[in-house]
Amino acid sequence: MIFFDIPYSPVQGAWSVDVSNGGHPEFKSRHDALRFAVNSALSAGQWGEAALITVEGVDGLWRMFDHQAKGVA
């Protein structure tokens, strides 16, 4: 399973996505980081890999989404 973690706050002015199978791409906006995570998770799903996107909210809680950006309980 591949995890894509997106923190609430940018690190040194750049939004990052921590990818569990390696990599730590940075983006100019949180929207771009989210778009990357969703597209990458969707691509992974098409290749038979399970993927989970976790996003930190303003309240400090992490929320989980599948490769289609649908919430996971």
VEXTI-23843 format. One record per residue: residue number from 1; residue in one letter; chain; z, y, x of N, C-alpha, C, O, CB in turn. Coordinates in Angstrom, 3 decimals. Each point is the difference from the previous one (the first is absolute). Glycine has a CB too. Layout:
{lummi NUM, 'A', 'A', {Z, Y, X}, {Z, Y, X}, {Z, Y, X}, {Z, Y, X}, {Z, Y, X}}
...
//
This chain:
{lummi 1, 'M', 'A', {0.000, -1.178, 0.842}, {0.000, 1.178, -0.842}, {0.000, 1.242, 0.887}, {0.688, 0.060, 1.020}, {0.530, -1.305, -2.865}}
{lummi 2, 'I', 'A', {-1.995, 2.217, 1.436}, {-0.079, 1.266, 0.727}, {0.760, 1.060, -0.798}, {-0.178, 0.124, -1.212}, {-2.074, -0.752, 2.246}}
{lummi 3, 'F', 'A', {3.101, 1.389, -0.339}, {0.757, 1.073, -0.619}, {-0.523, 1.341, 0.494}, {-0.285, 0.176, 1.185}, {2.314, -1.662, -1.379}}
{lummi 4, 'F', 'A', {-2.148, 2.422, -0.731}, {-0.381, 1.374, 0.318}, {1.154, 0.890, -0.459}, {0.213, 0.164, -1.202}, {-2.740, -0.643, 0.969}}
{lummi 5, 'D', 'A', {3.273, 1.053, 1.177}, {1.160, 0.824, -0.321}, {-0.323, 1.468, 0.194}, {-0.483, 0.407, 1.057}, {2.008, -2.273, -0.391}}
{lummi 6, 'I', 'A', {-1.253, 2.665, -1.704}, {-0.270, 1.438, 0.061}, {1.312, 0.737, -0.268}, {0.507, -0.031, -1.121}, {-2.931, -0.284, 0.353}}
{lummi 7, 'P', 'A', {2.980, 0.979, 1.790}, {1.247, 0.751, -0.198}, {-0.247, 1.277, -0.803}, {-1.134, 0.460, -0.130}, {2.019, -1.389, 2.289}}
{lummi 8, 'Y', 'A', {0.203, 1.492, -2.693}, {-0.124, 1.206, -0.815}, {-0.378, 1.225, 0.839}, {-0.836, 0.805, -0.412}, {2.521, -1.767, -1.166}}
{lummi 9, 'S', 'A', {-1.078, 1.096, 2.734}, {-0.221, 1.187, 0.832}, {-0.965, -0.288, 1.137}, {-0.025, -1.105, 0.541}, {2.312, 1.902, -1.118}}
{lummi 10, 'P', 'A', {-3.080, 0.205, 0.938}, {-0.899, -0.190, 1.149}, {0.791, -0.015, 1.305}, {1.067, 0.606, 0.099}, {-2.930, 0.523, -1.362}}
{lummi 11, 'V', 'A', {1.335, -1.820, 2.248}, {0.613, -0.054, 1.321}, {-0.787, 0.944, 0.907}, {-1.193, -0.203, 0.222}, {1.999, -2.211, -0.556}}
{lummi 12, 'Q', 'A', {-0.155, 3.420, 0.844}, {-0.630, 0.988, 0.876}, {-1.269, 0.584, -0.624}, {-1.010, 0.178, 0.680}, {1.949, -1.394, 1.294}}
{lummi 13, 'G', 'A', {-0.876, 1.510, -3.267}, {-1.112, 0.649, -0.681}, {-1.115, -0.908, -0.482}, {-0.949, 0.483, -0.618}, {1.493, 1.415, 1.985}}
{lummi 14, 'A', 'A', {-0.465, -3.189, -1.108}, {-1.056, -0.926, -0.417}, {0.605, -1.106, -0.869}, {1.085, -0.508, 0.284}, {-2.417, 1.003, 1.824}}
{lummi 15, 'W', 'A', {0.620, -0.848, -3.152}, {0.424, -1.103, -0.859}, {-0.451, -1.299, 0.642}, {-1.145, -0.123, 0.436}, {1.017, 1.564, -2.523}}
{lummi 16, 'S', 'A', {1.018, -2.395, 2.142}, {-0.344, -1.260, 0.653}, {0.103, -1.168, -0.969}, {0.706, 0.058, -1.007}, {0.097, 0.871, 3.182}}
{lummi 17, 'V', 'A', {-1.523, -1.981, -1.843}, {0.079, -1.258, -0.727}, {0.366, -1.056, 1.032}, {-0.750, -0.240, 0.946}, {-0.974, 0.949, -2.728}}
{lummi 18, 'D', 'A', {2.874, -1.333, 1.599}, {0.424, -1.053, 0.911}, {-0.570, -1.313, -0.526}, {0.403, -0.473, -1.063}, {1.737, 1.726, 1.717}}
{lummi 19, 'V', 'A', {-3.071, -1.838, 0.084}, {-0.679, -1.223, -0.416}, {0.653, -1.177, 0.730}, {0.108, 0.007, 1.226}, {-2.305, 1.243, -1.657}}
{lummi 20, 'S', 'A', {2.626, -2.249, -0.325}, {0.776, -1.102, 0.575}, {-0.777, -0.850, 1.001}, {0.606, -0.594, 0.892}, {0.676, 0.565, -2.991}}
{lummi 21, 'N', 'A', {-2.594, -0.044, 1.975}, {-0.767, -0.826, 0.935}, {-0.516, 0.821, 1.182}, {-0.950, -0.393, 0.678}, {0.293, -1.094, -2.583}}
{lummi 22, 'G', 'A', {1.284, 2.606, 2.134}, {-0.373, 0.844, 1.138}, {-0.652, 1.281, -0.467}, {-0.720, 0.021, -0.998}, {0.435, -2.049, 2.407}}
{lummi 23, 'G', 'A', {0.536, 3.056, -0.702}, {-0.610, 1.276, -0.336}, {0.981, 0.956, -0.647}, {0.970, -0.402, -0.643}, {-3.122, -0.768, 0.381}}
{lummi 24, 'H', 'A', {1.872, 2.428, 0.449}, {0.841, 1.059, -0.532}, {-0.874, 1.239, -0.186}, {0.254, 1.034, 0.618}, {1.838, -1.980, 0.513}}
{lummi 25, 'P', 'A', {-3.132, 0.850, -1.990}, {-0.910, 1.131, -0.158}, {0.699, 1.217, -0.600}, {0.934, -0.132, -0.792}, {-2.812, -1.483, 0.520}}
{lummi 26, 'E', 'A', {1.420, 2.785, 0.655}, {0.558, 1.254, -0.493}, {-1.057, 0.786, -0.765}, {-1.192, -0.091, 0.295}, {2.803, 0.145, 1.632}}
{lummi 27, 'F', 'A', {-1.159, 0.718, -2.914}, {-0.898, 0.736, -0.879}, {0.516, 1.414, -0.210}, {1.177, 0.284, 0.222}, {-1.849, -2.420, -1.359}}
{lummi 28, 'K', 'A', {-0.225, 3.024, 0.705}, {0.358, 1.400, -0.217}, {0.791, 0.219, -1.279}, {0.711, 0.997, -0.127}, {-2.742, -0.373, 1.374}}
{lummi 29, 'S', 'A', {1.914, -1.556, -2.206}, {0.718, 0.157, -1.265}, {0.540, -1.350, -0.480}, {-0.479, -1.059, 0.406}, {-0.986, 3.031, -0.999}}
{lummi 30, 'R', 'A', {2.465, -1.907, -0.270}, {0.553, -1.223, -0.567}, {-1.047, -0.682, -0.880}, {-0.069, -1.228, -0.058}, {2.398, 2.213, 0.127}}
{lummi 31, 'H', 'A', {-3.123, -0.194, -0.739}, {-1.064, -0.543, -0.843}, {-0.975, -0.848, 0.838}, {-0.403, -1.085, -0.420}, {0.620, 3.082, -1.132}}
{lummi 32, 'D', 'A', {-0.586, -1.499, 2.727}, {-0.893, -0.760, 0.884}, {0.665, -1.286, 0.474}, {-0.653, -1.038, 0.107}, {-0.425, 3.175, 0.628}}
{lummi 33, 'A', 'A', {2.377, -2.068, -0.450}, {0.734, -1.197, 0.431}, {0.034, -1.038, -1.123}, {-0.197, -1.191, 0.241}, {1.606, 2.599, 1.313}}
{lummi 34, 'L', 'A', {-1.161, -0.952, -2.773}, {0.004, -0.910, -1.149}, {-1.376, -0.611, -0.245}, {-0.122, -1.190, -0.291}, {1.964, 2.536, -0.715}}
{lummi 35, 'R', 'A', {-2.868, -0.517, 1.128}, {-1.372, -0.497, -0.196}, {-0.320, -1.085, 1.035}, {-0.583, -1.028, -0.344}, {-0.126, 3.282, -0.587}}
{lummi 36, 'F', 'A', {1.087, -2.029, 2.194}, {-0.221, -0.993, 1.045}, {0.723, -1.309, -0.334}, {-0.582, -1.080, 0.103}, {0.334, 2.929, 1.592}}
{lummi 37, 'A', 'A', {1.516, -1.746, -2.095}, {0.789, -1.206, -0.291}, {-0.602, -0.789, -1.162}, {-0.108, -1.225, 0.073}, {2.166, 2.392, 0.767}}
{lummi 38, 'V', 'A', {-2.448, -0.478, -1.907}, {-0.577, -0.682, -1.158}, {-1.333, -0.651, 0.368}, {-0.245, -1.157, -0.341}, {1.384, 2.796, -1.194}}
{lummi 39, 'N', 'A', {-1.992, -0.897, 2.228}, {-1.306, -0.566, 0.393}, {0.170, -1.176, 0.951}, {-0.708, -1.000, -0.119}, {-0.339, 3.252, -0.172}}
{lummi 40, 'S', 'A', {1.977, -2.142, 1.232}, {0.234, -1.093, 0.955}, {0.589, -1.219, -0.693}, {-0.379, -1.131, 0.303}, {0.723, 2.810, 1.516}}
{lummi 41, 'A', 'A', {0.582, -1.454, -2.750}, {0.595, -1.114, -0.736}, {-1.040, -0.679, -0.890}, {-0.015, -1.226, -0.119}, {2.241, 2.393, 0.161}}
{lummi 42, 'L', 'A', {-3.084, -0.377, -0.659}, {-1.072, -0.563, -0.823}, {-0.953, -0.833, 0.855}, {-0.398, -1.095, -0.397}, {0.578, 3.051, -1.180}}
{lummi 43, 'S', 'A', {-0.540, -1.445, 2.734}, {-0.872, -0.729, 0.922}, {0.656, -1.298, 0.458}, {-0.652, -1.042, 0.060}, {-0.351, 3.214, 0.697}}
{lummi 44, 'A', 'A', {2.293, -2.108, -0.434}, {0.724, -1.203, 0.418}, {-0.010, -1.037, -1.115}, {-0.171, -1.192, 0.256}, {1.633, 2.574, 1.253}}
{lummi 45, 'G', 'A', {-1.278, -0.925, -2.756}, {-0.017, -0.906, -1.147}, {-1.345, -0.674, -0.170}, {-0.068, -1.164, -0.395}, {1.769, 2.584, -0.697}}
{lummi 46, 'Q', 'A', {-2.774, -0.698, 1.386}, {-1.334, -0.580, -0.108}, {-0.231, -1.069, 1.064}, {-0.834, -0.887, -0.179}, {0.005, 3.046, -0.768}}
{lummi 47, 'W', 'A', {1.568, -2.074, 2.053}, {-0.106, -0.999, 1.068}, {1.031, -1.113, -0.142}, {0.152, -0.835, 0.891}, {-1.026, 2.616, 0.603}}
{lummi 48, 'G', 'A', {1.585, -1.786, -2.629}, {0.959, -1.062, -0.262}, {1.390, 0.240, 0.549}, {0.850, -0.889, -0.065}, {-2.750, -0.603, 0.066}}
{lummi 49, 'E', 'A', {2.149, 2.671, 0.537}, {1.320, 0.352, 0.523}, {0.822, 0.657, -1.103}, {-0.525, 0.800, -0.774}, {-0.419, -0.515, 3.107}}
{lummi 50, 'A', 'A', {2.203, -0.611, -2.406}, {0.893, 0.688, -0.927}, {0.432, 1.312, 0.652}, {0.236, 0.052, 1.207}, {0.575, -2.256, -2.229}}
{lummi 51, 'A', 'A', {-0.709, 3.255, 0.222}, {0.375, 1.307, 0.537}, {0.972, 0.687, -0.948}, {-0.082, -0.160, -1.218}, {-2.139, 0.354, 2.393}}
{lummi 52, 'L', 'A', {3.140, 0.572, -0.602}, {0.986, 0.733, -0.767}, {0.119, 1.398, 0.586}, {0.113, 0.168, 1.214}, {1.138, -2.295, -1.801}}
{lummi 53, 'I', 'A', {-1.277, 3.131, -0.289}, {0.139, 1.391, 0.413}, {1.393, 0.457, -0.406}, {0.376, -0.132, -1.165}, {-2.884, 0.586, 0.934}}
{lummi 54, 'T', 'A', {3.279, 0.082, 1.171}, {1.308, 0.548, -0.330}, {-0.031, 1.493, 0.294}, {-0.454, 0.438, 1.058}, {1.626, -2.645, -0.549}}
{lummi 55, 'V', 'A', {-0.672, 2.981, -1.480}, {-0.038, 1.449, 0.089}, {1.412, 0.532, -0.240}, {0.645, -0.343, -0.991}, {-3.071, 0.414, 0.207}}
{lummi 56, 'E', 'A', {2.895, 0.773, 1.705}, {1.321, 0.605, -0.150}, {-0.104, 1.223, -0.911}, {-0.864, 0.855, 0.190}, {1.559, -1.684, 2.106}}
{lummi 57, 'G', 'A', {0.188, 0.901, -3.279}, {0.017, 1.136, -0.913}, {0.923, 1.099, 0.490}, {0.735, -0.184, 0.970}, {-1.237, -1.360, -2.843}}
{lummi 58, 'V', 'A', {0.463, 2.682, 1.205}, {0.843, 1.142, 0.349}, {1.487, -0.372, -0.095}, {0.836, 0.611, 0.665}, {-2.635, 0.960, -1.492}}
{lummi 59, 'D', 'A', {2.125, -2.566, 0.005}, {1.382, -0.439, -0.170}, {0.450, -0.981, 1.079}, {1.139, -0.466, -0.021}, {-1.421, 0.813, -2.413}}
{lummi 60, 'G', 'A', {-0.602, -0.661, 3.372}, {0.345, -0.918, 1.087}, {-0.221, -1.465, -0.328}, {0.165, -0.857, 0.867}, {1.476, 2.517, -0.157}}
{lummi 61, 'L', 'A', {-2.011, -1.962, -1.942}, {-0.254, -1.391, -0.396}, {-1.435, -0.383, 0.333}, {-0.925, 0.803, -0.126}, {2.633, -0.622, -1.719}}
{lummi 62, 'W', 'A', {-1.870, -1.433, 2.274}, {-1.331, -0.523, 0.310}, {-0.511, -0.746, -1.213}, {0.714, -0.810, -0.591}, {-0.179, 0.629, 3.060}}
{lummi 63, 'R', 'A', {-1.779, 0.457, -2.838}, {-0.626, -0.651, -1.133}, {-1.180, -0.843, 0.478}, {-0.712, 0.377, 0.931}, {1.436, 1.504, -2.452}}
{lummi 64, 'M', 'A', {-0.916, -3.018, 0.874}, {-1.033, -0.938, 0.425}, {-1.188, 0.018, -0.951}, {0.160, 0.101, -1.216}, {1.599, -1.529, 2.262}}
{lummi 65, 'F', 'A', {-2.960, 1.327, -0.468}, {-1.238, -0.036, -0.759}, {-0.895, -1.087, 0.567}, {0.038, -0.290, 1.195}, {0.145, 2.748, -1.734}}
{lummi 66, 'D', 'A', {-0.988, -3.055, -0.328}, {-0.941, -1.016, 0.465}, {-1.285, 0.666, 0.498}, {-0.082, 1.224, 0.096}, {1.053, -2.902, -1.724}}
{lummi 67, 'H', 'A', {-1.953, 0.866, 1.937}, {-1.251, 0.517, 0.567}, {-0.817, 0.829, -0.991}, {-0.973, 0.647, 0.388}, {0.949, -2.624, 1.102}}
{lummi 68, 'Q', 'A', {0.410, 1.961, -2.753}, {-0.673, 0.814, -1.009}, {0.839, 1.227, -0.354}, {-0.276, 0.682, -0.987}, {-0.845, -2.742, 0.080}}
{lummi 69, 'A', 'A', {2.131, 2.334, 1.703}, {0.923, 1.128, -0.192}, {0.777, -0.107, -1.313}, {0.368, 1.012, -0.597}, {-1.917, 0.413, 1.943}}
{lummi 70, 'K', 'A', {1.793, -2.657, -1.788}, {0.825, -0.234, -1.192}, {1.404, -0.345, 0.462}, {0.178, -0.756, 0.955}, {-2.175, -0.043, -2.317}}
{lummi 71, 'G', 'A', {2.978, 1.345, 0.692}, {1.387, -0.227, 0.367}, {0.377, -1.473, -0.039}, {-0.472, -0.763, -0.842}, {1.000, 3.014, -0.031}}
{lummi 72, 'V', 'A', {0.328, -2.624, 1.802}, {0.506, -1.365, 0.091}, {1.499, 0.061, -0.248}, {0.707, 0.778, 0.641}, {-2.535, -1.494, 1.002}}
{lummi 73, 'A', 'A', {2.313, -0.096, -2.564}, {1.435, -0.002, -0.336}, {0.807, -0.721, 1.041}, {1.221, -0.097, -0.123}, {-1.791, 0.176, -2.274}}
//
